[in-house]
Protein backbone atom coordinates (compact mmCIF):
# COMPACT_ATOMS: atom_id res chain seq x y z
CA UNK A 1 0.00 0.00 0.00
CA UNK A 2 2.91 2.30 0.68
CA UNK A 3 4.15 1.80 -2.86
CA UNK A 4 0.68 2.64 -4.16
CA UNK A 5 0.68 5.91 -2.21
CA UNK A 6 4.04 6.82 -3.69
CA UNK A 7 2.58 6.29 -7.14
CA UNK A 8 -0.32 8.56 -6.32
CA UNK A 9 -3.01 5.85 -6.15
CA UNK A 10 -6.07 6.63 -3.98
CA UNK A 11 -6.23 4.84 -0.67
CA UNK A 12 -7.82 1.41 -1.05
CA UNK A 13 -6.83 1.07 -4.72
CA UNK A 14 -3.85 -0.49 -6.46
CA UNK A 15 -2.31 0.37 -9.79
CA UNK A 16 -1.95 -2.63 -12.05
CA UNK A 17 0.90 -2.29 -14.49
CA UNK A 18 0.61 -3.92 -17.90
CA UNK A 19 3.34 -6.32 -18.92
CA UNK A 20 5.62 -5.85 -21.93
CA UNK A 21 3.78 -8.56 -23.89
CA UNK A 22 0.46 -6.74 -23.50
CA UNK A 23 2.04 -3.44 -24.56
CA UNK A 24 3.53 -5.06 -27.67
CA UNK A 25 0.19 -6.63 -28.63
CA UNK A 26 -1.61 -3.33 -28.06
CA UNK A 27 0.93 -1.48 -30.19
CA UNK A 28 0.60 -4.02 -33.03
CA UNK A 29 -3.19 -3.82 -32.93
CA UNK A 30 -3.09 -0.01 -33.01
CA UNK A 31 -0.69 -0.06 -35.97
CA UNK A 32 -2.94 -2.48 -37.86
CA UNK A 33 -6.00 -0.37 -37.07
CA UNK A 34 -4.20 2.79 -38.25
CA UNK A 35 -3.25 1.11 -41.53
CA UNK A 36 -6.86 -0.01 -42.08
CA UNK A 37 -8.10 3.55 -41.56
CA UNK A 38 -5.37 5.26 -43.59
CA UNK A 39 -5.51 2.85 -46.53
CA UNK A 40 -8.59 4.47 -48.17
CA UNK A 41 -6.73 7.81 -48.22
CA UNK A 42 -3.70 6.13 -49.76
CA UNK A 43 -5.96 4.41 -52.33
CA UNK A 44 -7.59 7.75 -53.19
CA UNK A 45 -4.29 9.59 -53.73
CA UNK A 46 -2.81 6.75 -55.77
CA UNK A 47 -5.95 6.64 -57.94
CA UNK A 48 -5.56 10.34 -58.69
CA UNK A 49 -2.02 9.77 -60.02
CA UNK A 50 -2.80 6.99 -62.51
CA UNK A 51 -4.39 6.63 -65.90
CA UNK A 52 -7.05 4.06 -66.77
CA UNK A 53 -4.48 1.52 -68.00
CA UNK A 54 -2.65 1.53 -64.66
CA UNK A 55 -5.88 1.43 -62.68
CA UNK A 56 -6.97 -1.72 -64.52
CA UNK A 57 -3.69 -3.52 -63.89
CA UNK A 58 -3.56 -6.24 -61.26
CA UNK A 59 -1.36 -4.92 -58.45
CA UNK A 60 0.89 -6.78 -56.14
CA UNK A 61 -0.92 -8.84 -53.48
CA UNK A 62 -4.14 -8.29 -55.42
CA UNK A 63 -4.76 -4.91 -53.78
CA UNK A 64 -6.82 -2.38 -55.77
CA UNK A 65 -4.19 0.29 -55.17
CA UNK A 66 -0.43 0.48 -55.49
CA UNK A 67 2.36 2.79 -56.54
CA UNK A 68 1.85 4.14 -60.07
CA UNK A 69 4.30 2.99 -62.73
CA UNK A 70 4.23 6.57 -63.91
CA UNK A 71 3.03 9.51 -61.86
CA UNK A 72 0.28 11.32 -63.78
CA UNK A 73 0.26 14.71 -62.07
CA UNK A 74 -1.47 16.09 -65.15
CA UNK A 75 -4.74 14.68 -63.78
CA UNK A 76 -4.88 17.71 -61.49
CA UNK A 77 -4.42 20.12 -64.40
CA UNK A 78 -6.58 18.22 -66.89
CA UNK A 79 -8.90 20.66 -68.71
CA UNK A 80 -11.75 18.18 -68.19
CA UNK A 81 -11.42 18.72 -64.44
CA UNK A 82 -12.52 22.35 -65.05
CA UNK A 83 -10.56 23.85 -62.16
CA UNK A 84 -12.40 27.17 -62.46
CA UNK A 85 -15.67 25.30 -61.95
CA UNK A 86 -14.17 23.31 -59.06
CA UNK A 87 -13.29 26.63 -57.40
CA UNK A 88 -16.90 27.76 -57.80
CA UNK A 89 -18.23 24.48 -56.44
CA UNK A 90 -15.77 24.69 -53.55
CA UNK A 91 -16.91 28.23 -52.70
CA UNK A 92 -20.57 27.18 -52.75
CA UNK A 93 -19.84 24.21 -50.48
CA UNK A 94 -17.98 26.40 -48.00
CA UNK A 95 -20.74 29.02 -47.85
CA UNK A 96 -23.55 26.49 -47.53
CA UNK A 97 -21.73 24.35 -44.96
CA UNK A 98 -20.56 27.21 -42.73
CA UNK A 99 -23.97 28.90 -42.63
CA UNK A 100 -25.79 25.60 -42.04
CA UNK A 101 -23.46 24.74 -39.15
CA UNK A 102 -23.88 28.21 -37.63
CA UNK A 103 -27.67 27.98 -37.76
CA UNK A 104 -27.70 24.43 -36.36
CA UNK A 105 -25.32 25.37 -33.52
CA UNK A 106 -27.27 28.44 -32.43
CA UNK A 107 -30.64 26.69 -32.65
CA UNK A 108 -29.39 23.55 -30.87
CA UNK A 109 -27.73 25.42 -28.00
CA UNK A 110 -30.74 27.63 -27.35
CA UNK A 111 -33.22 24.75 -27.68
CA UNK A 112 -31.17 22.57 -25.33
CA UNK A 113 -30.91 25.45 -22.84
CA UNK A 114 -34.68 25.84 -22.81
CA UNK A 115 -35.33 22.10 -22.59
CA UNK A 116 -32.73 21.18 -19.97
CA UNK A 117 -32.57 24.21 -17.67
CA UNK A 118 -36.22 25.23 -17.31
CA UNK A 119 -39.14 23.24 -15.94
CA UNK A 120 -42.19 23.59 -18.18
CA UNK A 121 -44.96 21.20 -19.08
CA UNK A 122 -44.26 20.49 -22.75
CA UNK A 123 -40.45 20.29 -22.55
CA UNK A 124 -40.35 16.47 -22.56
CA UNK A 125 -42.76 16.16 -25.48
CA UNK A 126 -40.92 18.76 -27.54
CA UNK A 127 -37.58 17.11 -26.81
CA UNK A 128 -38.98 13.78 -28.06
CA UNK A 129 -40.29 15.52 -31.16
CA UNK A 130 -36.80 16.84 -31.90
CA UNK A 131 -35.34 13.35 -31.41
CA UNK A 132 -37.80 11.93 -33.96
CA UNK A 133 -35.94 13.98 -36.56
CA UNK A 134 -33.05 11.53 -36.35
CA UNK A 135 -35.30 8.77 -37.70
CA UNK A 136 -36.50 10.71 -40.76
CA UNK A 137 -34.55 9.65 -43.89
CA UNK A 138 -33.51 12.32 -46.37
CA UNK A 139 -35.27 10.56 -49.25
CA UNK A 140 -38.69 11.01 -47.61
CA UNK A 141 -38.28 14.78 -47.50
CA UNK A 142 -37.20 15.35 -51.11
CA UNK A 143 -40.66 15.92 -52.60
CA UNK A 144 -41.89 18.20 -49.77
CA UNK A 145 -38.62 20.14 -49.95
CA UNK A 146 -38.90 20.60 -53.70
CA UNK A 147 -42.54 21.73 -53.45
CA UNK A 148 -41.81 24.13 -50.57
CA UNK A 149 -38.76 25.71 -52.17
CA UNK A 150 -40.62 26.06 -55.48
CA UNK A 151 -43.53 27.85 -53.79
CA UNK A 152 -41.10 30.15 -51.97
CA UNK A 153 -39.17 30.78 -55.18
CA UNK A 154 -35.80 29.80 -53.73
CA UNK A 155 -35.18 26.56 -55.62
CA UNK A 156 -31.65 26.48 -56.99
CA UNK A 157 -30.30 29.08 -54.53
CA UNK A 158 -27.88 28.51 -51.67
CA UNK A 159 -30.61 29.20 -49.11
CA UNK A 160 -32.54 26.19 -50.46
CA UNK A 161 -29.63 24.02 -49.26
CA UNK A 162 -28.68 25.89 -46.10
CA UNK A 163 -32.06 25.53 -44.38
CA UNK A 164 -32.50 21.76 -45.05
CA UNK A 165 -28.89 21.06 -44.07
CA UNK A 166 -29.31 22.92 -40.79
CA UNK A 167 -32.65 21.20 -40.15
CA UNK A 168 -31.26 17.70 -40.70
CA UNK A 169 -28.30 18.47 -38.41
CA UNK A 170 -30.50 19.90 -35.66
CA UNK A 171 -31.78 16.70 -34.03
CA UNK A 172 -28.34 15.19 -33.48
CA UNK A 173 -27.00 18.57 -32.41
CA UNK A 174 -29.70 18.87 -29.73
CA UNK A 175 -29.05 15.31 -28.59
CA UNK A 176 -25.34 16.05 -28.13
CA UNK A 177 -26.08 19.40 -26.43
CA UNK A 178 -28.53 17.80 -24.01
CA UNK A 179 -25.95 15.24 -22.94
CA UNK A 180 -23.40 17.91 -22.10
CA UNK A 181 -25.80 20.43 -20.62
CA UNK A 182 -27.25 18.01 -18.09
CA UNK A 183 -23.76 17.66 -16.61
CA UNK A 184 -23.49 21.40 -15.89
CA UNK A 185 -24.64 22.00 -12.28
CA UNK A 186 -27.74 24.16 -12.01
CA UNK A 187 -26.18 25.79 -8.96
CA UNK A 188 -24.09 27.83 -11.40
CA UNK A 189 -27.30 29.27 -12.87
CA UNK A 190 -28.66 30.09 -9.43
CA UNK A 191 -25.42 31.78 -8.40
CA UNK A 192 -25.47 33.86 -11.59
CA UNK A 193 -29.09 34.87 -10.98
CA UNK A 194 -28.15 36.01 -7.46
CA UNK A 195 -25.36 38.11 -8.96
CA UNK A 196 -27.90 39.82 -11.21
CA UNK A 197 -27.56 37.87 -14.47
CA UNK A 198 -30.59 37.50 -16.68
CA UNK A 199 -31.43 34.24 -18.45
CA UNK A 200 -29.61 35.46 -21.53
CA UNK A 201 -26.64 36.46 -19.39
CA UNK A 202 -26.49 32.97 -17.87
CA UNK A 203 -26.68 31.41 -21.33
CA UNK A 204 -23.94 33.50 -22.90
CA UNK A 205 -21.64 33.92 -19.87
CA UNK A 206 -22.02 30.59 -18.07
CA UNK A 207 -23.46 27.91 -20.34
CA UNK A 208 -21.77 28.59 -23.68
CA UNK A 209 -18.18 28.72 -22.34
CA UNK A 210 -18.73 25.34 -20.65
CA UNK A 211 -20.24 23.85 -23.82
CA UNK A 212 -17.10 24.27 -25.95
CA UNK A 213 -16.49 20.49 -26.30
CA UNK A 214 -20.10 19.97 -27.39
CA UNK A 215 -19.84 22.82 -29.90
CA UNK A 216 -16.73 21.23 -31.40
CA UNK A 217 -18.41 17.83 -31.64
CA UNK A 218 -21.54 19.27 -33.26
CA UNK A 219 -19.43 21.33 -35.66
CA UNK A 220 -17.46 18.28 -36.86
CA UNK A 221 -20.58 16.12 -37.20
CA UNK A 222 -22.48 18.81 -39.10
CA UNK A 223 -19.50 19.61 -41.31
CA UNK A 224 -19.10 16.02 -42.45
CA UNK A 225 -22.84 15.68 -43.05
CA UNK A 226 -23.24 18.93 -45.00
CA UNK A 227 -19.97 18.80 -46.95
CA UNK A 228 -20.65 15.32 -48.34
CA UNK A 229 -24.39 15.73 -48.97
CA UNK A 230 -25.46 14.89 -52.53
CA UNK A 231 -29.14 13.86 -52.70
CA UNK A 232 -30.70 17.16 -51.60
CA UNK A 233 -28.20 19.20 -53.61
CA UNK A 234 -28.88 17.17 -56.76
CA UNK A 235 -32.64 17.64 -56.32
CA UNK A 236 -32.74 21.34 -55.48
CA UNK A 237 -29.78 22.86 -57.36
CA UNK A 238 -30.75 23.66 -60.93
CA UNK A 239 -27.93 25.93 -62.12
CA UNK A 240 -24.23 25.20 -62.53
CA UNK A 241 -23.06 28.31 -60.67
CA UNK A 242 -24.86 27.08 -57.53
CA UNK A 243 -23.60 23.50 -57.59
CA UNK A 244 -21.70 22.19 -54.60
CA UNK A 245 -18.53 20.11 -54.71
CA UNK A 246 -20.17 16.64 -54.51
CA UNK A 247 -22.30 17.43 -57.57
CA UNK A 248 -19.23 18.65 -59.46
CA UNK A 249 -17.31 15.47 -58.64
CA UNK A 250 -20.25 13.29 -59.71
CA UNK A 251 -20.39 15.07 -63.06
CA UNK A 252 -16.81 13.98 -63.80
CA UNK A 253 -18.22 10.54 -64.64
CA UNK A 254 -18.82 10.56 -68.40
CA UNK A 255 -21.59 8.81 -70.27
CA UNK A 256 -19.38 6.67 -72.50
CA UNK A 257 -16.01 6.91 -70.74
CA UNK A 258 -14.84 7.00 -67.13
CA UNK A 259 -11.46 8.61 -66.41
CA UNK A 260 -10.58 7.13 -63.02
CA UNK A 261 -7.50 9.33 -62.52
CA UNK A 262 -9.55 12.46 -63.15
CA UNK A 263 -12.23 11.31 -60.69
CA UNK A 264 -9.54 10.48 -58.13
CA UNK A 265 -8.07 13.96 -58.47
CA UNK A 266 -11.48 15.53 -57.95
CA UNK A 267 -12.20 13.38 -54.89
CA UNK A 268 -8.78 14.23 -53.43
CA UNK A 269 -9.45 17.95 -53.84
CA UNK A 270 -12.83 17.54 -52.16
CA UNK A 271 -11.39 15.50 -49.28
CA UNK A 272 -8.50 17.81 -48.35
CA UNK A 273 -10.73 20.34 -46.47
CA UNK A 274 -12.25 17.54 -44.39
CA UNK A 275 -8.80 16.29 -43.39
CA UNK A 276 -7.64 19.79 -42.50
CA UNK A 277 -10.73 20.48 -40.39
CA UNK A 278 -10.35 17.20 -38.54
CA UNK A 279 -6.65 17.82 -37.84
CA UNK A 280 -7.39 21.30 -36.50
CA UNK A 281 -10.31 20.10 -34.38
CA UNK A 282 -9.01 16.68 -33.31
CA UNK A 283 -7.89 17.91 -29.89
CA UNK A 284 -11.35 19.37 -29.22
CA UNK A 285 -12.98 16.11 -30.28
CA UNK A 286 -10.79 14.15 -27.87
CA UNK A 287 -11.61 16.61 -25.09
CA UNK A 288 -15.33 16.19 -25.78
CA UNK A 289 -15.06 12.41 -25.54
CA UNK A 290 -13.13 12.68 -22.26
CA UNK A 291 -15.61 15.20 -20.88
CA UNK A 292 -18.52 12.95 -21.76
CA UNK A 293 -16.81 9.98 -20.12
CA UNK A 294 -15.87 11.52 -16.77
CA UNK A 295 -18.94 13.66 -16.12
CA UNK A 296 -22.29 12.57 -14.75
Backbone torsions as a table, in degrees:
resi	resn	phi	psi	omega
1	UNK	NA	-32.8	178.7
2	UNK	-64.5	-39.9	178.1
3	UNK	-63.6	-37.0	178.4
4	UNK	-63.6	-39.8	-179.6
5	UNK	-66.2	-36.1	177.7
6	UNK	-64.2	-33.8	179.0
7	UNK	-80.3	-4.2	178.3
8	UNK	88.3	15.7	-179.8
9	UNK	-77.8	141.8	176.9
10	UNK	-61.4	151.8	-179.1
11	UNK	-62.6	133.5	-178.5
12	UNK	93.5	-3.1	-179.6
13	UNK	-123.0	153.6	175.8
14	UNK	-122.6	150.4	178.6
15	UNK	-99.0	119.2	-178.9
16	UNK	-95.9	117.2	-179.5
17	UNK	-85.4	140.6	177.2
18	UNK	-82.5	143.8	-180.0
19	UNK	-76.5	167.0	-179.7
20	UNK	-62.5	-34.6	179.9
21	UNK	-63.1	-42.8	179.4
22	UNK	-65.3	-38.7	178.4
23	UNK	-65.4	-39.1	179.3
24	UNK	-65.3	-45.0	179.2
25	UNK	-62.6	-42.8	179.3
26	UNK	-62.6	-42.2	179.5
27	UNK	-63.1	-43.6	179.2
28	UNK	-62.4	-43.9	180.0
29	UNK	-63.5	-39.5	178.7
30	UNK	-66.7	-38.7	177.9
31	UNK	-64.4	-44.7	178.7
32	UNK	-61.5	-43.8	179.6
33	UNK	-63.8	-37.4	178.0
34	UNK	-65.5	-41.8	179.2
35	UNK	-63.1	-42.4	179.6
36	UNK	-60.3	-39.4	-178.0
37	UNK	-79.3	-29.6	-178.4
38	UNK	-87.1	-18.1	-176.8
39	UNK	-59.9	-42.1	177.3
40	UNK	-57.9	-36.0	177.2
41	UNK	-66.6	-42.1	177.1
42	UNK	-61.7	-44.7	178.7
43	UNK	-58.9	-42.0	-178.3
44	UNK	-64.3	-46.2	-178.4
45	UNK	-67.0	-42.2	178.9
46	UNK	-63.6	-38.0	177.8
47	UNK	-60.8	-38.1	-177.1
48	UNK	-71.7	-11.3	-176.8
49	UNK	-111.8	19.8	-179.4
50	UNK	-124.9	163.9	168.3
51	UNK	-102.1	177.5	-175.7
52	UNK	-61.6	-35.1	-178.9
53	UNK	-63.7	-43.1	179.6
54	UNK	-70.1	-36.1	179.7
55	UNK	-62.7	-36.9	-176.5
56	UNK	-80.6	-8.2	179.3
57	UNK	-70.6	152.2	174.4
58	UNK	-84.1	120.1	-175.5
59	UNK	-90.3	168.4	-178.9
60	UNK	-60.2	141.4	-178.2
61	UNK	65.5	8.8	178.1
62	UNK	74.0	13.8	-179.3
63	UNK	-78.4	146.6	-178.7
64	UNK	-76.5	4.2	179.2
65	UNK	-143.2	147.6	178.2
66	UNK	-166.6	177.9	-179.9
67	UNK	-66.1	136.2	178.3
68	UNK	-66.9	145.1	172.7
69	UNK	-68.2	-31.6	175.5
70	UNK	-140.8	132.7	-176.3
71	UNK	-82.5	116.6	-177.0
72	UNK	-99.7	76.1	177.5
73	UNK	-67.7	-17.9	-178.9
74	UNK	-66.9	-11.9	175.6
75	UNK	-60.7	-31.2	-178.5
76	UNK	-79.7	-16.6	178.5
77	UNK	-113.5	9.9	180.0
78	UNK	-61.3	129.9	179.6
79	UNK	-58.0	-28.1	179.6
80	UNK	-69.3	-17.8	176.4
81	UNK	-72.1	-24.5	177.8
82	UNK	54.1	68.0	-175.5
83	UNK	-58.4	-34.7	179.6
84	UNK	-65.2	-35.1	175.9
85	UNK	-71.7	-38.6	178.3
86	UNK	-59.7	-39.0	177.8
87	UNK	-62.7	-41.5	177.8
88	UNK	-65.1	-44.8	178.1
89	UNK	-61.5	-41.2	179.8
90	UNK	-61.7	-44.3	179.1
91	UNK	-62.3	-43.2	178.7
92	UNK	-62.0	-42.7	179.7
93	UNK	-63.1	-41.1	179.8
94	UNK	-63.7	-47.6	-178.2
95	UNK	-62.3	-49.2	-177.9
96	UNK	-63.2	-45.0	-176.7
97	UNK	-66.8	-46.6	-177.8
98	UNK	-62.9	-45.6	-179.2
99	UNK	-67.7	-38.7	178.2
100	UNK	-64.1	-41.6	178.5
101	UNK	-64.8	-42.7	-179.6
102	UNK	-61.0	-45.5	179.9
103	UNK	-64.4	-44.7	-179.3
104	UNK	-63.1	-40.4	-179.6
105	UNK	-64.8	-48.9	-178.5
106	UNK	-62.6	-47.7	-178.8
107	UNK	-64.2	-41.3	-178.3
108	UNK	-66.9	-44.3	-178.9
109	UNK	-63.6	-44.7	-178.6
110	UNK	-70.2	-38.6	178.2
111	UNK	-66.0	-42.9	179.3
112	UNK	-65.2	-36.9	177.8
113	UNK	-62.2	-42.9	180.0
114	UNK	-71.0	-35.0	-176.6
115	UNK	-78.8	-36.1	-172.3
116	UNK	-95.6	-24.2	-172.3
117	UNK	-104.5	-15.2	-178.2
118	UNK	-118.3	144.4	177.6
119	UNK	-97.4	108.5	176.0
120	UNK	-143.9	156.4	-164.2
121	UNK	-60.5	-43.6	-171.4
122	UNK	-93.8	8.2	-175.2
123	UNK	-62.3	-43.4	-179.8
124	UNK	-63.7	-43.2	-179.5
125	UNK	-65.6	-41.4	-179.7
126	UNK	-68.1	-37.8	177.2
127	UNK	-61.8	-42.5	177.9
128	UNK	-64.5	-35.9	178.2
129	UNK	-63.8	-41.6	176.4
130	UNK	-62.1	-41.9	-178.3
131	UNK	-65.6	-27.5	177.1
132	UNK	-62.9	-23.3	179.2
133	UNK	-62.2	-25.1	178.9
134	UNK	-66.5	-29.1	-175.3
135	UNK	-86.4	-7.4	-176.8
136	UNK	-84.5	116.1	178.2
137	UNK	-73.3	152.6	-178.6
138	UNK	-62.4	-38.1	-175.2
139	UNK	-59.9	-33.2	-178.4
140	UNK	-66.2	-29.2	-173.5
141	UNK	-91.2	-3.7	-172.9
142	UNK	-62.9	-48.8	-179.2
143	UNK	-64.3	-49.7	176.6
144	UNK	-57.6	-38.7	178.6
145	UNK	-63.7	-44.6	-179.3
146	UNK	-63.6	-42.1	179.0
147	UNK	-65.2	-44.9	-177.8
148	UNK	-64.7	-47.0	-179.6
149	UNK	-65.9	-33.4	177.8
150	UNK	-67.0	-42.5	179.4
151	UNK	-66.9	-33.2	178.6
152	UNK	-82.5	-11.7	179.0
153	UNK	74.9	26.6	-178.1
154	UNK	-115.3	7.6	179.8
155	UNK	-61.0	132.7	179.7
156	UNK	91.5	-6.4	178.8
157	UNK	-96.4	168.1	179.0
158	UNK	-65.4	-33.9	-178.3
159	UNK	-64.2	-27.9	178.5
160	UNK	-69.0	-17.7	175.1
161	UNK	-98.0	-36.3	-175.6
162	UNK	-61.7	-47.6	-176.6
163	UNK	-65.1	-48.7	177.2
164	UNK	-62.5	-38.9	179.5
165	UNK	-61.9	-44.8	178.8
166	UNK	-64.5	-39.2	-179.2
167	UNK	-65.2	-42.3	-179.5
168	UNK	-73.5	-19.4	176.0
169	UNK	-87.3	-15.0	-169.2
170	UNK	-67.1	-43.7	-175.5
171	UNK	-61.3	-48.9	178.4
172	UNK	-65.9	-35.5	178.6
173	UNK	-63.7	-41.5	178.3
174	UNK	-67.3	-39.8	178.3
175	UNK	-59.7	-45.1	178.8
176	UNK	-66.3	-43.0	-179.9
177	UNK	-62.4	-41.9	179.9
178	UNK	-60.4	-41.2	-179.5
179	UNK	-62.3	-38.7	179.9
180	UNK	-78.9	-37.9	-174.4
181	UNK	-70.1	-30.7	178.3
182	UNK	-66.7	-19.6	179.7
183	UNK	-88.8	-2.3	176.3
184	UNK	-89.7	119.7	-176.7
185	UNK	-59.5	135.5	178.4
186	UNK	-71.0	-15.2	176.3
187	UNK	-61.0	-28.3	176.8
188	UNK	-64.9	-40.0	177.1
189	UNK	-62.3	-46.6	-177.9
190	UNK	-63.1	-40.5	177.4
191	UNK	-63.6	-39.0	178.9
192	UNK	-67.3	-38.6	177.1
193	UNK	-62.6	-40.4	178.9
194	UNK	-62.8	-35.1	179.2
195	UNK	-78.9	-0.2	174.9
196	UNK	101.5	9.3	179.0
197	UNK	-75.4	143.4	171.9
198	UNK	-85.6	177.7	177.8
199	UNK	-61.7	-38.9	177.6
200	UNK	-68.1	-36.7	177.6
201	UNK	-63.8	-41.0	177.3
202	UNK	-63.2	-41.7	-178.1
203	UNK	-63.7	-48.2	-174.7
204	UNK	-81.6	-30.1	-175.9
205	UNK	-96.8	-25.4	-176.1
206	UNK	-110.8	-54.1	-171.6
207	UNK	-71.4	-53.9	-174.5
208	UNK	-58.3	-44.7	178.0
209	UNK	-59.8	-32.0	-180.0
210	UNK	-81.8	-11.1	-177.5
211	UNK	-98.5	13.7	-178.4
212	UNK	-55.8	-45.2	177.4
213	UNK	-60.2	-39.4	178.6
214	UNK	-65.8	-40.1	179.2
215	UNK	-61.5	-41.8	178.8
216	UNK	-63.9	-43.3	-180.0
217	UNK	-63.4	-45.7	179.2
218	UNK	-63.3	-40.7	-179.6
219	UNK	-61.5	-44.4	179.3
220	UNK	-65.5	-46.2	-179.6
221	UNK	-60.1	-47.3	-178.1
222	UNK	-67.2	-36.9	179.5
223	UNK	-62.0	-47.9	-179.4
224	UNK	-63.1	-38.9	-178.7
225	UNK	-68.8	-44.9	-176.4
226	UNK	-75.6	-39.8	-175.8
227	UNK	-65.1	-35.8	-176.0
228	UNK	-93.4	-2.0	-172.9
229	UNK	-66.8	135.1	-177.2
230	UNK	-126.2	-38.2	-171.2
231	UNK	-64.6	-51.4	-178.9
232	UNK	-64.2	-42.6	-179.3
233	UNK	-62.6	-40.9	178.9
234	UNK	-64.3	-34.5	-177.0
235	UNK	-77.3	-39.9	-170.4
236	UNK	-98.0	-24.9	-178.7
237	UNK	-85.7	123.3	-175.2
238	UNK	-113.5	-12.6	-178.2
239	UNK	-119.6	150.4	-176.2
240	UNK	-67.3	-35.6	-177.5
241	UNK	-69.2	-12.4	178.6
242	UNK	-107.0	4.5	-179.1
243	UNK	-68.1	148.2	175.2
244	UNK	-96.6	173.7	-173.8
245	UNK	-62.2	-42.1	178.2
246	UNK	-58.8	-37.6	178.1
247	UNK	-66.2	-42.0	179.2
248	UNK	-61.6	-40.9	178.8
249	UNK	-66.5	-40.5	179.8
250	UNK	-61.6	-35.9	-177.3
251	UNK	-73.2	-7.2	176.0
252	UNK	-72.0	-17.1	178.1
253	UNK	-78.1	115.3	-178.4
254	UNK	-79.0	168.8	-179.9
255	UNK	-75.0	-43.6	-176.1
256	UNK	-109.3	-10.3	-177.2
257	UNK	-146.0	141.6	177.4
258	UNK	-120.2	116.3	176.9
259	UNK	-95.0	99.8	-174.0
260	UNK	-65.7	-37.5	178.7
261	UNK	-63.2	-40.8	178.3
262	UNK	-63.9	-43.8	178.3
263	UNK	-63.7	-41.7	177.9
264	UNK	-61.3	-39.3	177.7
265	UNK	-64.1	-42.3	178.5
266	UNK	-64.5	-42.0	179.2
267	UNK	-64.9	-39.6	178.8
268	UNK	-61.5	-44.5	178.2
269	UNK	-61.1	-39.1	-179.3
270	UNK	-72.4	-26.7	-175.6
271	UNK	-85.3	-26.9	-176.4
272	UNK	-54.3	-46.5	178.8
273	UNK	-59.2	-36.8	179.7
274	UNK	-64.7	-40.7	179.4
275	UNK	-66.3	-41.7	-179.7
276	UNK	-63.6	-45.2	179.9
277	UNK	-61.9	-41.7	-179.6
278	UNK	-65.9	-41.0	179.1
279	UNK	-62.7	-42.2	-178.9
280	UNK	-69.3	-31.6	-175.1
281	UNK	-104.0	3.4	-174.6
282	UNK	-62.2	-38.1	179.9
283	UNK	-63.7	-40.8	178.6
284	UNK	-65.3	-37.3	178.4
285	UNK	-63.9	-44.1	178.3
286	UNK	-62.4	-40.7	178.1
287	UNK	-63.4	-36.5	179.8
288	UNK	-67.6	-39.4	177.6
289	UNK	-64.4	-42.7	179.8
290	UNK	-65.4	-42.2	179.8
291	UNK	-62.9	-40.7	179.1
292	UNK	-68.5	-24.4	-177.1
293	UNK	-84.4	-32.7	-173.0
294	UNK	-97.6	-13.1	-179.2
295	UNK	-88.6	166.0	172.4
296	UNK	98.5	NA	NA
